[in-house]
Amino acid sequence: MGTLTKLPNIGAKLEKQLFDVGITTEEELRRVGSREAWVRIHKCDPSACYMRLCALEGAIQGIRWHNLGSETKISLKEFYHKNKLSDE
């Protein structure tokens, strides 16, 4: 396993997906952001869900995704629905 699995919410599978879309370090994930990282993953894996998006944001913030603030969760949900619907 790489260093991304040391972040909250990032297991081996999500780390591999991040590697597959060109995000290999914590710095790259922070620079790209959760939304862009999720979009890249979703292009390769259409099953990428809202919780995966939250997991990425939580990893960037250094917290479990369950502990994201309500405003952040609402914003992520709106982003998810907008982007999930655009590919259907």
Backbone as CSV, one residue per row, in Angstrom:
resi,resn,N_x,N_y,N_z,CA_x,CA_y,CA_z,C_x,C_y,C_z
1,MET,0.828,-1.180,0.000,0.000,0.000,0.000,0.881,1.255,0.000
2,GLY,0.318,2.302,-0.547,1.020,3.572,-0.597,0.695,4.439,0.601
3,THR,1.043,5.678,0.491,0.846,6.593,1.617,-0.579,7.117,1.721
4,LEU,-1.367,7.028,0.653,-2.738,7.552,0.709,-3.600,6.791,1.715
5,THR,-3.297,5.531,1.947,-4.095,4.756,2.900,-3.874,5.218,4.335
6,LYS,-2.894,6.075,4.551,-2.692,6.627,5.892,-3.704,7.725,6.195
7,LEU,-4.384,8.221,5.149,-5.412,9.244,5.328,-6.717,8.606,5.786
8,PRO,-7.529,9.336,6.536,-8.837,8.797,6.920,-9.655,8.472,5.670
9,ASN,-10.420,7.421,5.719,-11.381,7.027,4.694,-10.768,6.378,3.452
10,ILE,-9.447,6.322,3.353,-8.815,5.798,2.148,-8.307,4.389,2.419
11,GLY,-8.993,3.424,1.837,-8.552,2.038,1.918,-7.789,1.670,0.653
12,ALA,-7.407,0.427,0.565,-6.604,-0.030,-0.572,-7.331,0.154,-1.904
13,LYS,-8.627,-0.116,-1.942,-9.376,0.002,-3.198,-9.446,1.459,-3.670
14,LEU,-9.768,2.367,-2.767,-9.858,3.772,-3.153,-8.477,4.320,-3.497
15,GLU,-7.461,3.876,-2.778,-6.110,4.302,-3.115,-5.756,3.861,-4.540
16,LYS,-6.090,2.632,-4.898,-5.806,2.142,-6.248,-6.545,2.977,-7.288
17,GLN,-7.805,3.303,-7.006,-8.559,4.135,-7.940,-7.903,5.502,-8.099
18,LEU,-7.439,6.074,-7.002,-6.749,7.356,-7.085,-5.470,7.233,-7.908
19,PHE,-4.711,6.175,-7.672,-3.497,5.939,-8.461,-3.850,5.820,-9.942
20,ASP,-4.929,5.086,-10.230,-5.332,4.856,-11.620,-5.698,6.144,-12.351
21,VAL,-6.127,7.162,-11.607,-6.493,8.440,-12.238,-5.404,9.498,-12.043
22,GLY,-4.219,9.058,-11.638,-3.071,9.946,-11.586,-2.864,10.717,-10.300
23,ILE,-3.540,10.314,-9.241,-3.375,10.978,-7.938,-2.650,10.000,-7.031
24,THR,-1.383,10.295,-6.755,-0.566,9.327,-6.032,-0.046,9.829,-4.685
25,THR,-0.277,11.095,-4.392,0.207,11.637,-3.118,-0.899,12.454,-2.448
26,GLU,-0.724,12.661,-1.157,-1.664,13.493,-0.407,-1.685,14.913,-0.978
27,GLU,-0.520,15.419,-1.354,-0.431,16.772,-1.910,-1.227,16.873,-3.211
28,GLU,-1.131,15.851,-4.063,-1.894,15.862,-5.315,-3.391,15.826,-5.037
29,LEU,-3.797,15.015,-4.071,-5.216,14.937,-3.726,-5.704,16.289,-3.223
30,ARG,-4.949,16.934,-2.387,-5.335,18.263,-1.883,-5.412,19.287,-3.018
31,ARG,-4.446,19.233,-3.927,-4.411,20.182,-5.044,-5.583,19.972,-5.991
32,VAL,-5.874,18.726,-6.297,-6.962,18.390,-7.221,-8.315,18.627,-6.569
33,GLY,-8.420,18.287,-5.296,-9.672,18.438,-4.565,-10.562,17.214,-4.685
34,SER,-11.485,17.096,-3.762,-12.352,15.913,-3.701,-13.258,15.799,-4.913
35,ARG,-13.779,16.917,-5.371,-14.730,16.881,-6.476,-14.072,16.410,-7.767
36,GLU,-12.936,16.997,-8.108,-12.235,16.594,-9.334,-11.739,15.152,-9.227
37,ALA,-11.244,14.768,-8.057,-10.802,13.381,-7.865,-11.976,12.433,-8.075
38,TRP,-13.144,12.783,-7.524,-14.328,11.935,-7.695,-14.736,11.865,-9.166
39,VAL,-14.715,12.990,-9.875,-15.081,13.003,-11.296,-14.169,12.061,-12.076
40,ARG,-12.881,12.129,-11.809,-11.929,11.244,-12.501,-12.230,9.780,-12.208
41,ILE,-12.473,9.481,-10.942,-12.784,8.095,-10.563,-14.092,7.655,-11.204
42,HIS,-15.088,8.526,-11.180,-16.410,8.188,-11.721,-16.353,7.867,-13.211
43,LYS,-15.454,8.507,-13.942,-15.293,8.211,-15.369,-14.830,6.778,-15.587
44,CYS,-14.023,6.267,-14.658,-13.526,4.889,-14.745,-14.450,3.889,-14.057
45,ASP,-15.179,4.370,-13.061,-16.046,3.505,-12.255,-17.372,4.212,-12.010
46,PRO,-18.345,4.003,-12.906,-19.636,4.683,-12.766,-20.380,4.369,-11.468
47,SER,-19.930,3.368,-10.721,-20.590,3.069,-9.446,-20.102,3.981,-8.324
48,ALA,-19.137,4.872,-8.620,-18.635,5.799,-7.597,-19.812,6.585,-7.029
49,CYS,-19.975,6.498,-5.730,-21.174,7.031,-5.086,-20.871,8.290,-4.263
50,TYR,-21.929,8.835,-3.709,-21.848,10.023,-2.853,-20.910,9.782,-1.666
51,MET,-20.960,8.602,-1.078,-20.118,8.317,0.078,-18.641,8.317,-0.295
52,ARG,-18.334,7.907,-1.521,-16.940,7.947,-1.966,-16.481,9.402,-2.083
53,LEU,-17.354,10.252,-2.586,-17.056,11.683,-2.658,-16.812,12.242,-1.255
54,CYS,-17.662,11.883,-0.314,-17.490,12.324,1.072,-16.197,11.771,1.667
55,ALA,-15.864,10.535,1.334,-14.628,9.931,1.828,-13.418,10.734,1.354
56,LEU,-13.445,11.149,0.097,-12.343,11.943,-0.442,-12.240,13.288,0.262
57,GLU,-13.373,13.940,0.460,-13.359,15.234,1.158,-12.881,15.065,2.590
58,GLY,-13.349,14.038,3.261,-12.897,13.777,4.623,-11.398,13.520,4.688
59,ALA,-10.884,12.791,3.706,-9.438,12.527,3.663,-8.669,13.834,3.550
60,ILE,-9.148,14.723,2.710,-8.488,16.020,2.540,-8.539,16.827,3.836
61,GLN,-9.678,16.772,4.517,-9.825,17.515,5.778,-9.171,16.808,6.965
62,GLY,-8.797,15.534,6.772,-8.155,14.779,7.842,-9.125,14.226,8.870
63,ILE,-10.396,14.008,8.444,-11.421,13.494,9.358,-12.204,12.368,8.702
64,ARG,-12.852,11.563,9.525,-13.770,10.556,8.991,-14.897,11.280,8.278
65,TRP,-15.375,10.718,7.190,-16.389,11.417,6.392,-17.678,11.635,7.166
66,HIS,-17.957,10.793,8.129,-19.161,10.954,8.942,-19.158,12.273,9.702
67,ASN,-17.969,12.805,9.947,-17.825,14.024,10.745,-17.744,15.302,9.910
68,LEU,-17.979,15.196,8.623,-18.010,16.406,7.793,-19.158,17.294,8.256
69,GLY,-18.975,18.585,8.152,-20.025,19.525,8.532,-21.240,19.404,7.633
70,SER,-22.389,19.793,8.135,-23.629,19.658,7.372,-23.605,20.479,6.091
71,GLU,-23.024,21.670,6.125,-22.943,22.487,4.912,-22.080,21.808,3.856
72,THR,-20.997,21.203,4.285,-20.125,20.487,3.357,-20.870,19.309,2.745
73,LYS,-21.593,18.552,3.572,-22.345,17.403,3.064,-23.408,17.838,2.065
74,ILE,-24.091,18.933,2.346,-25.118,19.434,1.428,-24.481,19.839,0.105
75,SER,-23.374,20.558,0.174,-22.670,20.994,-1.029,-22.194,19.794,-1.848
76,LEU,-21.646,18.798,-1.180,-21.187,17.597,-1.876,-22.356,16.840,-2.498
77,LYS,-23.477,16.778,-1.783,-24.647,16.072,-2.316,-25.166,16.768,-3.572
78,GLU,-25.211,18.097,-3.545,-25.649,18.839,-4.727,-24.705,18.587,-5.899
79,PHE,-23.400,18.618,-5.637,-22.403,18.342,-6.674,-22.587,16.927,-7.222
80,TYR,-22.744,15.968,-6.317,-22.913,14.571,-6.718,-24.120,14.409,-7.638
81,HIS,-25.267,14.930,-7.223,-26.476,14.764,-8.028,-26.348,15.451,-9.381
82,LYS,-25.760,16.609,-9.409,-25.568,17.324,-10.670,-24.681,16.523,-11.622
83,ASN,-23.600,15.978,-11.099,-22.655,15.251,-11.934,-23.077,13.826,-12.222
84,LYS,-23.776,13.204,-11.317,-24.266,11.847,-11.541,-25.358,11.857,-12.607
85,LEU,-26.251,12.841,-12.549,-27.337,12.943,-13.517,-26.820,13.319,-14.907
86,SER,-25.728,14.074,-14.979,-25.239,14.526,-16.278,-24.706,13.386,-17.127
87,ASP,-24.407,12.244,-16.513,-23.874,11.136,-17.318,-24.920,10.064,-17.596
88,GLU,-26.131,10.280,-17.150,-27.181,9.269,-17.382,-27.915,9.538,-18.677
